[in-house]
Amino acid sequence: ILTLCILEIFSPTDTRIVGSTTISLFASDGTFRRGIYDLKLWPKTPPDVRFHSSTLGKIEPTLNS
């Protein structure tokens, strides 16, 4: 699982979570995911690093020409 967290930094000791998302690195068949994905950013939510995460990214491949 890859977790991304976006922080707003006010000072070295004062930060605020803007949002977070998680994505599994492997598909259901065990292969490494490839391609471009649009991820859902969960506002003001710390990342959930459990296997069945509550901050899952919306995983839909984006087609490239």
N, CA, C and O atoms as a Tinker XYZ file with bonds, in Angstrom:
   260  protein
     1  N      0.854000   -1.180000    0.000000    73     2
     2  CA     0.000000    0.000000    0.000000    64     1     3
     3  C      0.895000    1.237000    0.000000    63     2     4     5
     4  O      1.856000    1.325000    0.764000    81     3
     5  N      0.566000    2.177000   -0.859000    73     3     6
     6  CA     1.258000    3.460000   -0.906000    64     5     7
     7  C      0.312000    4.508000   -0.346000    63     6     8     9
     8  O     -0.832000    4.614000   -0.788000    81     7
     9  N      0.781000    5.282000    0.621000    73     7    10
    10  CA    -0.032000    6.319000    1.241000    64     9    11
    11  C      0.560000    7.678000    0.929000    63    10    12    13
    12  O      1.766000    7.886000    1.067000    81    11
    13  N     -0.290000    8.603000    0.509000    73    11    14
    14  CA     0.130000    9.970000    0.235000    64    13    15
    15  C     -0.643000   10.907000    1.148000    63    14    16    17
    16  O     -1.858000   10.779000    1.299000    81    15
    17  N      0.070000   11.850000    1.755000    73    15    18
    18  CA    -0.550000   12.817000    2.656000    64    17    19
    19  C     -0.056000   14.211000    2.270000    63    18    20    21
    20  O      1.148000   14.446000    2.166000    81    19
    21  N     -0.992000   15.123000    2.060000    73    19    22
    22  CA    -0.643000   16.498000    1.708000    64    21    23
    23  C     -0.795000   17.354000    2.956000    63    22    24    25
    24  O     -1.858000   17.387000    3.576000    81    23
    25  N      0.287000   18.050000    3.321000    73    23    26
    26  CA     0.298000   18.866000    4.531000    64    25    27
    27  C      0.442000   20.341000    4.184000    63    26    28    29
    28  O      1.119000   20.705000    3.222000    81    27
    29  N     -0.200000   21.173000    4.976000    73    27    30
    30  CA     0.000000   22.617000    4.902000    64    29    31
    31  C      0.901000   22.970000    6.080000    63    30    32    33
    32  O      0.575000   22.659000    7.226000    81    31
    33  N      2.031000   23.616000    5.809000    73    31    34
    34  CA     3.009000   23.902000    6.853000    64    33    35
    35  C      2.959000   25.384000    7.193000    63    34    36    37
    36  O      3.193000   26.248000    6.348000    81    35
    37  N      2.645000   25.649000    8.462000    73    35    38
    38  CA     2.597000   27.026000    8.947000    64    37    39
    39  C      3.924000   27.436000    9.572000    63    38    40    41
    40  O      4.359000   28.579000    9.430000    81    39
    41  N      4.561000   26.502000   10.261000    73    39    42
    42  CA     5.866000   26.709000   10.887000    64    41    43
    43  C      6.478000   25.323000   11.075000    63    42    44    45
    44  O      5.800000   24.328000   10.821000    81    43
    45  N      7.726000   25.222000   11.508000    73    43    46
    46  CA     8.335000   23.902000   11.695000    64    45    47
    47  C      7.590000   23.002000   12.681000    63    46    48    49
    48  O      7.719000   21.779000   12.614000    81    47
    49  N      6.824000   23.582000   13.582000    73    47    50
    50  CA     6.104000   22.778000   14.571000    64    49    51
    51  C      4.596000   22.782000   14.375000    63    50    52    53
    52  O      3.879000   22.133000   15.137000    81    51
    53  N      4.098000   23.495000   13.376000    73    51    54
    54  CA     2.652000   23.613000   13.170000    64    53    55
    55  C      2.289000   23.227000   11.737000    63    54    56    57
    56  O      2.528000   23.983000   10.795000    81    55
    57  N      1.703000   22.028000   11.592000    73    55    58
    58  CA     1.257000   21.562000   10.277000    64    57    59
    59  C     -0.208000   21.157000   10.352000    63    58    60    61
    60  O     -0.731000   20.864000   11.428000    81    59
    61  N     -0.862000   21.147000    9.195000    73    59    62
    62  CA    -2.263000   20.740000    9.119000    64    61    63
    63  C     -2.421000   19.830000    7.906000    63    62    64    65
    64  O     -1.857000   20.092000    6.843000    81    63
    65  N     -3.200000   18.749000    8.076000    73    63    66
    66  CA    -3.456000   17.829000    6.973000    64    65    67
    67  C     -4.461000   18.453000    6.018000    63    66    68    69
    68  O     -5.571000   18.808000    6.414000    81    67
    69  N     -4.065000   18.582000    4.758000    73    67    70
    70  CA    -4.973000   19.062000    3.716000    64    69    71
    71  C     -5.818000   17.897000    3.226000    63    70    72    73
    72  O     -7.022000   18.050000    3.017000    81    71
    73  N     -5.208000   16.744000    3.043000    73    71    74
    74  CA    -5.921000   15.552000    2.606000    64    73    75
    75  C     -4.970000   14.388000    2.440000    63    74    76    77
    76  O     -3.752000   14.551000    2.522000    81    75
    77  N     -5.532000   13.204000    2.205000    73    75    78
    78  CA    -4.705000   12.017000    2.026000    64    77    79
    79  C     -5.419000   11.021000    1.128000    63    78    80    81
    80  O     -6.616000   11.135000    0.865000    81    79
    81  N     -4.652000   10.040000    0.666000    73    79    82
    82  CA    -5.194000    8.961000   -0.151000    64    81    83
    83  C     -4.267000    7.759000   -0.037000    63    82    84    85
    84  O     -3.105000    7.899000    0.344000    81    83
    85  N     -4.775000    6.593000   -0.363000    73    83    86
    86  CA    -3.956000    5.381000   -0.395000    64    85    87
    87  C     -4.271000    4.610000   -1.671000    63    86    88    89
    88  O     -5.362000    4.725000   -2.229000    81    87
    89  N     -3.304000    3.827000   -2.119000    73    87    90
    90  CA    -3.493000    2.975000   -3.291000    64    89    91
    91  C     -2.662000    1.715000   -3.086000    63    90    92    93
    92  O     -1.538000    1.775000   -2.590000    81    91
    93  N     -3.223000    0.579000   -3.470000    73    91    94
    94  CA    -2.450000   -0.656000   -3.395000    64    93    95
    95  C     -1.472000   -0.675000   -4.565000    63    94    96    97
    96  O     -1.793000   -0.207000   -5.658000    81    95
    97  N     -0.300000   -1.208000   -4.336000    73    95    98
    98  CA     0.720000   -1.247000   -5.381000    64    97    99
    99  C      0.539000   -2.430000   -6.324000    63    98   100   101
   100  O      1.120000   -2.461000   -7.409000    81    99
   101  N     -0.275000   -3.411000   -5.905000    73    99   102
   102  CA    -0.454000   -4.620000   -6.701000    64   101   103
   103  C     -1.926000   -4.836000   -7.022000    63   102   104   105
   104  O     -2.792000   -4.580000   -6.185000    81   103
   105  N     -2.208000   -5.305000   -8.227000    73   103   106
   106  CA    -3.568000   -5.611000   -8.661000    64   105   107
   107  C     -4.041000   -6.898000   -7.981000    63   106   108   109
   108  O     -3.260000   -7.569000   -7.305000    81   107
   109  N     -5.310000   -7.238000   -8.159000    73   107   110
   110  CA    -5.872000   -8.427000   -7.511000    64   109   111
   111  C     -5.203000   -9.716000   -7.987000    63   110   112   113
   112  O     -5.231000  -10.716000   -7.269000    81   111
   113  N     -4.602000   -9.717000   -9.182000    73   111   114
   114  CA    -3.913000  -10.910000   -9.669000    64   113   115
   115  C     -2.442000  -10.963000   -9.240000    63   114   116   117
   116  O     -1.709000  -11.866000   -9.642000    81   115
   117  N     -2.011000   -9.989000   -8.418000    73   115   118
   118  CA    -0.656000   -9.994000   -7.874000    64   117   119
   119  C      0.375000   -9.270000   -8.717000    63   118   120   121
   120  O      1.547000   -9.222000   -8.343000    81   119
   121  N     -0.028000   -8.707000   -9.842000    73   119   122
   122  CA     0.918000   -7.979000  -10.682000    64   121   123
   123  C      1.023000   -6.527000  -10.228000    63   122   124   125
   124  O      0.080000   -5.962000   -9.673000    81   123
   125  N      2.187000   -5.938000  -10.473000    73   123   126
   126  CA     2.437000   -4.545000  -10.104000    64   125   127
   127  C      1.577000   -3.626000  -10.964000    63   126   128   129
   128  O      1.539000   -3.775000  -12.186000    81   127
   129  N      0.888000   -2.676000  -10.334000    73   127   130
   130  CA     0.036000   -1.746000  -11.086000    64   129   131
   131  C      0.893000   -0.844000  -11.972000    63   130   132   133
   132  O      1.978000   -0.416000  -11.577000    81   131
   133  N      0.393000   -0.565000  -13.169000    73   131   134
   134  CA     1.073000    0.325000  -14.105000    64   133   135
   135  C      0.056000    1.289000  -14.672000    63   134   136   137
   136  O     -1.142000    1.007000  -14.684000    81   135
   137  N      0.533000    2.420000  -15.139000    73   135   138
   138  CA    -0.350000    3.374000  -15.785000    64   137   139
   139  C     -0.591000    4.606000  -14.938000    63   138   140   141
   140  O      0.023000    4.794000  -13.887000    81   139
   141  N     -1.499000    5.440000  -15.418000    73   139   142
   142  CA    -1.847000    6.691000  -14.751000    64   141   143
   143  C     -3.194000    6.514000  -14.063000    63   142   144   145
   144  O     -4.122000    5.953000  -14.646000    81   143
   145  N     -3.303000    6.984000  -12.837000    73   143   146
   146  CA    -4.535000    6.839000  -12.065000    64   145   147
   147  C     -4.979000    8.183000  -11.515000    63   146   148   149
   148  O     -4.155000    8.998000  -11.101000    81   147
   149  N     -6.280000    8.408000  -11.514000    73   147   150
   150  CA    -6.864000    9.560000  -10.831000    64   149   151
   151  C     -7.217000    9.093000   -9.428000    63   150   152   153
   152  O     -7.992000    8.151000   -9.265000    81   151
   153  N     -6.655000    9.741000   -8.414000    73   151   154
   154  CA    -6.881000    9.322000   -7.036000    64   153   155
   155  C     -7.802000   10.291000   -6.321000    63   154   156   157
   156  O     -7.726000   11.501000   -6.530000    81   155
   157  N     -8.676000    9.755000   -5.472000    73   155   158
   158  CA    -9.549000   10.581000   -4.648000    64   157   159
   159  C     -8.744000   11.086000   -3.462000    63   158   160   161
   160  O     -8.066000   10.307000   -2.791000    81   159
   161  N     -8.813000   12.369000   -3.203000    73   159   162
   162  CA    -8.159000   12.977000   -2.050000    64   161   163
   163  C     -9.211000   13.178000   -0.968000    63   162   164   165
   164  O    -10.205000   13.874000   -1.181000    81   163
   165  N     -8.990000   12.566000    0.196000    73   163   166
   166  CA    -9.921000   12.672000    1.318000    64   165   167
   167  C     -9.548000   13.901000    2.134000    63   166   168   169
   168  O     -8.522000   13.891000    2.813000    81   167
   169  N    -10.362000   14.971000    2.086000    73   167   170
   170  CA    -9.997000   16.231000    2.747000    64   169   171
   171  C     -9.950000   16.116000    4.267000    63   170   172   173
   172  O    -10.801000   15.481000    4.890000    81   171
   173  N     -8.926000   16.751000    4.844000    73   171   174
   174  CA    -8.748000   16.857000    6.296000    64   173   175
   175  C     -8.795000   15.505000    7.003000    63   174   176   177
   176  O     -9.251000   15.413000    8.143000    81   175
   177  N     -8.322000   14.458000    6.328000    73   175   178
   178  CA    -8.360000   13.105000    6.880000    64   177   179
   179  C     -6.953000   12.523000    6.894000    63   178   180   181
   180  O     -6.283000   12.515000    5.861000    81   179
   181  N     -6.487000   12.032000    8.052000    73   179   182
   182  CA    -5.168000   11.389000    8.068000    64   181   183
   183  C     -5.216000   10.091000    7.264000    63   182   184   185
   184  O     -6.275000    9.470000    7.172000    81   183
   185  N     -4.104000    9.672000    6.685000    73   183   186
   186  CA    -4.105000    8.448000    5.881000    64   185   187
   187  C     -4.378000    7.217000    6.732000    63   186   188   189
   188  O     -3.902000    7.114000    7.862000    81   187
   189  N     -5.141000    6.294000    6.186000    73   187   190
   190  CA    -5.451000    5.028000    6.846000    64   189   191
   191  C     -4.590000    3.960000    6.184000    63   190   192   193
   192  O     -4.779000    3.661000    5.005000    81   191
   193  N     -3.653000    3.384000    6.920000    73   191   194
   194  CA    -2.683000    2.457000    6.337000    64   193   195
   195  C     -3.092000    0.995000    6.472000    63   194   196   197
   196  O     -2.287000    0.106000    6.191000    81   195
   197  N     -4.320000    0.730000    6.893000    73   195   198
   198  CA    -4.780000   -0.658000    6.970000    64   197   199
   199  C     -5.004000   -1.210000    5.562000    63   198   200   201
   200  O     -5.167000   -0.450000    4.607000    81   199
   201  N     -5.010000   -2.548000    5.442000    73   199   202
   202  CA    -5.192000   -3.182000    4.137000    64   201   203
   203  C     -6.523000   -2.778000    3.510000    63   202   204   205
   204  O     -6.563000   -2.447000    2.325000    81   203
   205  N     -7.608000   -2.797000    4.273000    73   203   206
   206  CA    -8.916000   -2.332000    3.796000    64   205   207
   207  C     -9.082000   -0.897000    4.291000    63   206   208   209
   208  O     -9.784000   -0.644000    5.270000    81   207
   209  N     -8.442000    0.014000    3.619000    73   207   210
   210  CA    -8.330000    1.408000    4.034000    64   209   211
   211  C     -9.643000    2.165000    3.888000    63   210   212   213
   212  O    -10.442000    1.880000    2.996000    81   211
   213  N     -9.854000    3.134000    4.777000    73   211   214
   214  CA   -11.025000    4.011000    4.658000    64   213   215
   215  C    -10.711000    5.230000    3.797000    63   214   216   217
   216  O    -11.603000    6.036000    3.529000    81   215
   217  N     -9.461000    5.383000    3.358000    73   215   218
   218  CA    -9.078000    6.520000    2.508000    64   217   219
   219  C     -8.587000    6.042000    1.139000    63   218   220   221
   220  O     -7.599000    6.549000    0.608000    81   219
   221  N     -9.285000    5.067000    0.586000    73   219   222
   222  CA    -8.886000    4.532000   -0.713000    64   221   223
   223  C     -8.973000    5.576000   -1.805000    63   222   224   225
   224  O     -9.900000    6.385000   -1.840000    81   223
   225  N     -8.010000    5.548000   -2.684000    73   223   226
   226  CA    -8.056000    6.405000   -3.863000    64   225   227
   227  C     -9.023000    5.814000   -4.875000    63   226   228   229
   228  O     -9.183000    4.596000   -4.951000    81   227
   229  N     -9.658000    6.666000   -5.640000    73   227   230
   230  CA   -10.538000    6.191000   -6.706000    64   229   231
   231  C     -9.645000    5.742000   -7.840000    63   230   232   233
   232  O     -9.020000    6.569000   -8.503000    81   231
   233  N     -9.576000    4.443000   -8.072000    73   231   234
   234  CA    -8.604000    3.889000   -8.999000    64   233   235
   235  C     -9.276000    3.627000  -10.341000    63   234   236   237
   236  O     -9.973000    2.628000  -10.517000    81   235
   237  N     -9.058000    4.531000  -11.275000    73   235   238
   238  CA    -9.551000    4.352000  -12.636000    64   237   239
   239  C     -8.429000    4.732000  -13.591000    63   238   240   241
   240  O     -7.941000    5.862000  -13.555000    81   239
   241  N     -8.016000    3.802000  -14.444000    73   239   242
   242  CA    -6.953000    4.144000  -15.397000    64   241   243
   243  C     -7.374000    5.287000  -16.311000    63   242   244   245
   244  O     -8.529000    5.363000  -16.731000    81   243
   245  N     -6.439000    6.168000  -16.612000    73   243   246
   246  CA    -6.664000    7.257000  -17.556000    64   245   247
   247  C     -6.025000    6.862000  -18.879000    63   246   248   249
   248  O     -4.856000    6.479000  -18.923000    81   247
   249  N     -6.789000    6.957000  -19.949000    73   247   250
   250  CA    -6.277000    6.554000  -21.260000    64   249   251
   251  C     -5.366000    7.629000  -21.829000    63   250   252   253
   252  O     -5.684000    8.817000  -21.786000    81   251
   253  N     -4.240000    7.201000  -22.357000    73   251   254
   254  CA    -3.307000    8.102000  -23.043000    64   253   255
   255  C     -3.351000    7.806000  -24.529000    63   254   256   257
   256  O     -3.528000    6.655000  -24.929000    81   255
   257  N     -3.193000    8.818000  -25.339000    73   255   258
   258  CA    -3.174000    8.578000  -26.792000    64   257   259
   259  C     -1.758000    8.410000  -27.278000    63   258   260
   260  O     -1.535000    8.200000  -28.470000    81   259
